[in-house]
Amino acid sequence: MQVKTFTAKDAPSAMARVKAELGGDAVILSTRKCAEGGRSWCEVTAALDSQPPKARPAAPAPDEAPAPGWGEWHREWDQIKAHLTALMRPQLDLGALAPRQRQALEHLEGEGVGEGAVMALAAALRADRQASILAPLGVMVAAAPLDARHWPQRLHAVVGPSGSGKTTTLLRMALACQQARPGARILLVNADAAQAKGRMFLKHYAELSGITFREAASPRDLAGVLAAGQKFDKVFLDLPPVGAGLTLEGYLKLLGLSERDDLAVHLVLSPLYASAQLSSYLRVYKSPKTASLVWTKLDEACNYGDIVNAAYATGLPVSALSFGSGLRGTLVPAKAIMLWKLLFKHELPQSPIEENRGRYAH
């Protein structure tokens, strides 16, 4: 796969460069209009699955300038937001809240909930001193349990950074579906060809569980596997981590998945990341197809404020919670009460299987 970024004075000029160098089969991953120091330009990122025929590159426009680093811009914007929040914080009068409301907000701050979310919750509580914090918190952090009623889509893909537990989550989702729907035809597809260990893990447990397993090493392979998989009731797809300089939205376009109506993408995260790292992941993996958040490794975390931070930043519901090392019974559909017990009591969700082995607790 060939991915390249082109810059030109305007969009038509940039598209002309894409066509001249990569040909008419190139997929446009992103288009950005940039400006700095009184100059403006257009930046287009395109990808090609196979090596294009050699073509004479278009001559660069004389007024082109190298674009500044996109990641650096994000870091600067994060710093600006932090300064703005620091300026606004003194205006947040927690004394106007009822003692129990103030105590709940202070607890959430101790859990690592960001100042933006805390101020939004405080603003909602000021209107009613009798209101429970769970009312605005429930609006900010919604739960959409991972079951057939809430998620009727036939194709479910998991995405997330390397090490987040997405491969194990995918297998747990498939096993939970198999248990809830005996006799259902289930297909597991591994598109993360770079992870040999994860591929063998999926294949091994799929064979043991009677679940069909397929691999797709390229967008063309994936299209063929999904076309042949129409006979299956549910398809679970493991996508690789999004590479540097790309976004999930552009990557889904490259794979031919961005226009599928039967697709739900679940972003797998762990509450073990630093706040800056989490913010970076949320920017990369947010897309129109990203439908929910799945939180893993909950038994390894010391606080759970990022559950609120991620929901506040993306507006996505939490669909499932994962904990423990086993495969069965360690992924449960998320419910609001589970989230509140995690945040305020550090109490992990109950699992019918793990409950018999011994309760997880902090």
C-alpha positions as CSV (number, residue, x, y, z in Angstrom):
1,M,0.0,0.0,0.0
2,Q,1.4,3.4,-1.0
3,V,0.3,6.5,1.0
4,K,1.5,10.0,0.1
5,T,0.6,13.5,1.0
6,F,0.5,16.2,-1.7
7,T,0.5,20.0,-1.2
8,A,-0.5,22.7,-3.7
9,K,-1.9,26.2,-3.7
10,D,-5.5,24.9,-4.1
11,A,-7.6,21.7,-4.1
12,P,-7.7,21.3,-8.0
13,S,-3.9,21.6,-8.2
14,A,-3.4,19.1,-5.4
15,M,-5.8,16.6,-7.0
16,A,-4.0,17.1,-10.3
17,R,-0.7,16.0,-8.6
18,V,-2.5,13.0,-7.0
19,K,-3.8,11.9,-10.4
20,A,-0.5,12.5,-12.2
21,E,1.6,10.5,-9.7
22,L,-0.7,7.8,-8.3
23,G,-3.2,7.6,-11.2
24,G,-7.0,7.5,-11.3
25,D,-7.3,4.5,-8.9
26,A,-5.9,6.5,-5.9
27,V,-8.2,6.8,-2.8
28,I,-8.4,10.2,-1.2
29,L,-7.9,9.7,2.6
30,S,-8.2,13.3,3.6
31,T,-8.3,16.9,2.3
32,R,-7.2,19.9,4.5
33,K,-7.1,23.6,3.8
34,C,-4.1,25.1,5.7
35,A,-3.0,28.7,6.4
36,E,0.0,30.2,8.2
37,G,1.8,33.5,8.0
38,G,-0.5,34.9,5.4
39,R,0.0,32.0,3.1
40,S,-2.7,29.3,2.3
41,W,-2.4,25.9,0.7
42,C,-4.3,22.7,0.3
43,E,-3.0,19.3,1.6
44,V,-4.4,16.0,0.2
45,T,-3.5,12.6,1.5
46,A,-4.0,9.7,-1.0
47,A,-3.4,6.0,-1.0
48,L,-3.0,3.3,-3.7
49,D,-3.3,-0.4,-3.0
50,S,-0.8,-1.5,-5.7
51,Q,2.2,0.2,-7.2
52,P,1.0,2.7,-9.8
53,P,2.5,3.0,-13.3
54,K,5.4,5.4,-13.4
55,A,4.3,8.8,-14.4
56,R,6.0,12.1,-14.7
57,P,5.2,14.1,-11.6
58,A,3.6,17.5,-12.0
59,A,5.9,20.4,-11.6
60,P,5.4,22.0,-8.1
61,A,3.7,25.3,-8.0
62,P,6.0,28.2,-7.4
63,D,4.1,29.4,-4.4
64,E,4.0,26.0,-2.6
65,A,5.3,25.9,1.0
66,P,5.9,22.9,3.2
67,A,3.0,22.3,5.5
68,P,3.6,22.4,9.3
69,G,3.3,19.2,11.3
70,W,-0.3,18.4,11.9
71,G,0.6,16.7,15.2
72,E,2.4,19.8,16.4
73,W,-0.8,21.8,15.7
74,H,-2.8,19.5,17.8
75,R,-0.3,19.8,20.7
76,E,-0.5,23.6,20.5
77,W,-4.3,23.5,20.5
78,D,-4.3,21.2,23.5
79,Q,-2.1,23.8,25.3
80,I,-4.5,26.6,24.3
81,K,-7.5,24.7,25.7
82,A,-5.6,24.0,28.9
83,H,-4.9,27.7,29.4
84,L,-8.5,28.7,28.6
85,T,-9.8,26.1,31.1
86,A,-7.4,27.4,33.7
87,L,-8.7,31.0,33.2
88,M,-12.3,29.8,33.4
89,R,-11.8,27.6,36.5
90,P,-11.8,30.4,39.1
91,Q,-15.3,31.3,37.8
92,L,-16.6,27.9,38.8
93,D,-18.2,28.5,42.2
94,L,-18.6,25.0,43.8
95,G,-19.9,26.8,46.9
96,A,-23.2,27.3,45.0
97,L,-23.7,23.6,44.9
98,A,-25.2,21.4,47.5
99,P,-22.6,19.6,49.7
100,R,-23.3,16.2,48.2
101,Q,-23.1,17.6,44.7
102,R,-19.8,19.3,45.5
103,Q,-18.5,16.1,47.1
104,A,-19.4,14.0,44.0
105,L,-17.6,16.5,41.7
106,E,-14.5,16.5,43.9
107,H,-14.5,12.7,43.8
108,L,-14.7,12.7,40.0
109,E,-11.7,15.1,39.9
110,G,-9.8,12.7,42.0
111,E,-10.6,10.0,39.6
112,G,-9.0,11.9,36.8
113,V,-12.0,13.5,35.1
114,G,-10.9,16.5,33.1
115,E,-11.8,20.0,34.0
116,G,-13.9,20.5,30.9
117,A,-16.2,17.7,31.9
118,V,-16.3,18.8,35.6
119,M,-17.3,22.3,34.6
120,A,-20.0,21.0,32.3
121,L,-21.4,18.9,35.1
122,A,-21.2,21.8,37.6
123,A,-23.1,24.0,35.2
124,A,-25.9,21.4,34.9
125,L,-26.1,21.0,38.7
126,R,-26.3,24.7,39.5
127,A,-29.8,24.8,38.1
128,D,-31.1,22.4,40.8
129,R,-29.4,22.0,44.1
130,Q,-31.5,18.9,44.8
131,A,-30.5,17.1,41.6
132,S,-28.2,14.0,41.7
133,I,-25.0,14.2,39.8
134,L,-26.1,11.0,38.1
135,A,-28.6,12.9,36.0
136,P,-26.1,15.1,34.0
137,L,-23.5,12.3,34.2
138,G,-25.9,9.9,32.6
139,V,-26.4,12.3,29.7
140,M,-22.6,12.8,29.3
141,V,-21.7,9.1,29.7
142,A,-24.4,7.0,28.0
143,A,-24.5,3.2,28.0
144,A,-25.7,1.2,25.0
145,P,-25.4,-2.5,26.0
146,L,-23.7,-4.7,23.4
147,D,-26.6,-6.9,22.5
148,A,-28.8,-7.7,19.5
149,R,-31.5,-5.2,20.5
150,H,-29.1,-2.2,20.7
151,W,-26.7,-3.4,18.0
152,P,-28.6,-5.1,15.2
153,Q,-25.8,-4.6,12.6
154,R,-24.4,-7.8,11.0
155,L,-20.8,-6.6,10.7
156,H,-19.0,-5.5,13.8
157,A,-15.4,-4.2,13.6
158,V,-13.1,-3.5,16.6
159,V,-10.4,-0.8,16.3
160,G,-7.9,0.7,18.7
161,P,-4.3,1.2,19.5
162,S,-1.9,-1.7,19.8
163,G,-2.0,-3.3,23.2
164,S,-5.5,-2.1,24.0
165,G,-6.9,-5.6,24.0
166,K,-8.9,-5.4,20.8
167,T,-8.1,-8.9,19.5
168,T,-9.2,-10.5,22.8
169,T,-12.2,-8.2,22.8
170,L,-13.2,-9.4,19.3
171,L,-13.0,-13.0,20.4
172,R,-15.0,-12.4,23.5
173,M,-17.7,-10.6,21.4
174,A,-17.9,-13.6,19.1
175,L,-18.1,-16.1,22.0
176,A,-20.8,-14.0,23.7
177,C,-22.8,-13.9,20.5
178,Q,-22.4,-17.6,20.1
179,Q,-23.7,-18.2,23.6
180,A,-26.6,-15.7,23.2
181,R,-27.6,-17.1,19.8
182,P,-27.0,-20.9,19.7
183,G,-26.8,-22.1,16.1
184,A,-26.0,-18.7,14.7
185,R,-23.4,-18.7,11.9
186,I,-20.5,-16.6,13.0
187,L,-17.5,-15.5,11.0
188,L,-14.2,-14.1,12.5
189,V,-12.1,-12.1,10.1
190,N,-8.5,-11.0,10.9
191,A,-7.4,-8.0,8.9
192,D,-4.4,-7.2,11.2
193,A,-1.9,-9.2,9.2
194,A,1.1,-7.6,10.9
195,Q,0.3,-9.2,14.3
196,A,1.2,-12.9,13.9
197,K,0.5,-13.6,17.6
198,G,-3.0,-12.1,17.4
199,R,-3.7,-13.9,14.2
200,M,-2.8,-17.3,15.6
201,F,-4.7,-16.5,18.8
202,L,-7.9,-15.8,16.9
203,K,-7.6,-18.8,14.6
204,H,-6.9,-21.2,17.5
205,Y,-9.8,-20.2,19.6
206,A,-12.2,-19.9,16.6
207,E,-11.4,-23.5,15.6
208,L,-11.9,-24.7,19.2
209,S,-15.3,-22.9,19.4
210,G,-16.6,-23.9,16.0
211,I,-16.4,-20.4,14.6
212,T,-15.4,-19.9,11.0
213,F,-12.1,-18.0,10.6
214,R,-10.8,-16.0,7.6
215,E,-7.8,-13.7,7.0
216,A,-7.6,-10.6,4.8
217,A,-4.2,-9.1,4.2
218,S,-5.3,-6.3,1.8
219,P,-8.4,-4.3,1.0
220,R,-9.0,-6.6,-2.0
221,D,-8.8,-9.7,0.2
222,L,-11.2,-8.1,2.7
223,A,-13.7,-7.2,0.0
224,G,-13.6,-10.9,-1.2
225,V,-14.0,-12.3,2.3
226,L,-16.9,-10.1,3.2
227,A,-18.6,-10.8,-0.2
228,A,-18.3,-14.5,0.4
229,G,-19.4,-14.1,4.0
230,Q,-23.0,-13.0,3.2
231,K,-24.3,-16.4,4.5
232,F,-23.1,-15.6,8.0
233,D,-25.5,-14.1,10.6
234,K,-22.7,-12.1,12.3
235,V,-19.3,-11.1,11.1
236,F,-16.6,-9.8,13.6
237,L,-13.7,-8.0,12.1
238,D,-10.3,-7.2,13.7
239,L,-8.8,-4.1,12.1
240,P,-5.1,-3.1,12.6
241,P,-4.1,0.0,14.4
242,V,-4.3,3.1,12.3
243,G,-0.8,4.1,11.1
244,A,1.0,7.4,11.7
245,G,-0.4,10.3,9.7
246,L,-3.7,8.5,9.0
247,T,-7.2,8.6,10.6
248,L,-9.7,5.9,11.0
249,E,-12.1,7.7,8.7
250,G,-9.6,7.7,5.8
251,Y,-8.6,4.1,6.6
252,L,-12.2,2.9,6.4
253,K,-12.5,4.5,3.0
254,L,-9.4,2.8,1.8
255,L,-10.8,-0.6,3.0
256,G,-14.2,0.1,1.3
257,L,-16.1,0.1,4.6
258,S,-17.1,3.7,5.0
259,E,-20.4,3.4,3.1
260,R,-21.6,0.1,4.6
261,D,-24.9,0.5,6.4
262,D,-24.6,-2.9,8.2
263,L,-21.3,-1.9,10.0
264,A,-20.7,-0.8,13.6
265,V,-17.2,0.1,14.6
266,H,-16.3,-0.3,18.3
267,L,-13.3,1.6,19.6
268,V,-11.4,-0.4,22.2
269,L,-9.6,1.6,24.9
270,S,-8.0,1.0,28.3
271,P,-8.0,3.3,31.3
272,L,-4.3,3.0,31.6
273,Y,-3.3,5.7,29.1
274,A,-1.9,9.2,30.0
275,S,-4.4,12.0,29.2
276,A,-2.4,13.3,26.3
277,Q,-2.2,9.8,24.8
278,L,-5.9,9.2,25.2
279,S,-6.7,12.6,23.5
280,S,-4.5,11.6,20.6
281,Y,-6.2,8.3,20.2
282,L,-9.6,9.8,20.3
283,R,-8.7,12.2,17.5
284,V,-7.3,9.4,15.3
285,Y,-10.2,6.9,15.8
286,K,-13.2,9.2,15.8
287,S,-15.2,8.8,12.6
288,P,-18.8,8.7,11.4
289,K,-18.7,4.9,11.6
290,T,-17.2,4.8,15.2
291,A,-20.3,3.8,17.1
292,S,-19.3,2.9,20.7
293,L,-16.5,2.6,23.2
294,V,-15.4,-0.7,24.8
295,W,-13.3,-0.4,27.9
296,T,-10.8,-3.2,28.6
297,K,-8.3,-4.1,31.4
298,L,-10.6,-2.6,34.0
299,D,-9.1,-4.9,36.7
300,E,-5.7,-3.3,36.1
301,A,-6.7,0.3,36.5
302,C,-6.4,2.4,39.7
303,N,-9.0,5.0,38.6
304,Y,-11.7,5.3,35.9
305,G,-12.0,9.0,35.1
306,D,-11.1,8.5,31.4
307,I,-14.4,6.8,30.9
308,V,-16.0,10.2,31.4
309,N,-13.3,12.0,29.5
310,A,-13.6,9.9,26.4
311,A,-17.4,10.1,26.4
312,Y,-17.3,13.9,26.9
313,A,-14.8,14.3,24.1
314,T,-16.5,12.0,21.5
315,G,-20.2,11.8,22.5
316,L,-20.0,8.0,22.0
317,P,-21.8,5.6,24.3
318,V,-20.1,2.8,26.2
319,S,-21.2,-0.6,24.8
320,A,-19.1,-3.1,26.8
321,L,-16.8,-3.5,29.7
322,S,-14.0,-6.1,29.9
323,F,-11.9,-7.4,32.8
324,G,-9.9,-10.4,33.8
325,S,-7.9,-12.9,31.8
326,G,-10.5,-15.4,30.8
327,L,-12.4,-15.5,27.5
328,R,-15.9,-16.4,28.6
329,G,-17.8,-14.2,31.1
330,T,-15.2,-11.4,31.1
331,L,-16.9,-9.1,28.6
332,V,-20.3,-7.8,29.8
333,P,-22.7,-5.4,28.0
334,A,-22.4,-2.0,29.6
335,K,-25.2,-0.6,31.8
336,A,-25.3,2.8,33.6
337,I,-25.2,1.2,37.0
338,M,-22.0,-0.5,36.2
339,L,-20.4,2.7,35.1
340,W,-21.4,4.5,38.3
341,K,-20.1,1.6,40.5
342,L,-16.8,1.8,38.7
343,L,-16.5,5.6,39.1
344,F,-17.7,5.9,42.7
345,K,-16.9,2.5,44.3
346,H,-14.2,1.0,42.1
347,E,-16.5,-2.0,41.8
348,L,-16.1,-4.1,38.7
349,P,-19.1,-5.5,36.8
350,Q,-20.5,-8.9,37.9
351,S,-19.8,-11.8,35.6
352,P,-21.9,-15.0,35.8
353,I,-18.7,-17.1,35.3
354,E,-16.2,-15.1,37.3
355,E,-18.6,-14.6,40.1
356,N,-18.3,-18.4,40.9
357,R,-14.5,-18.2,40.8
358,G,-14.2,-15.3,43.2
359,R,-15.1,-11.6,43.0
360,Y,-12.8,-9.1,41.4
361,A,-12.4,-6.1,43.7
362,H,-10.1,-3.1,44.3
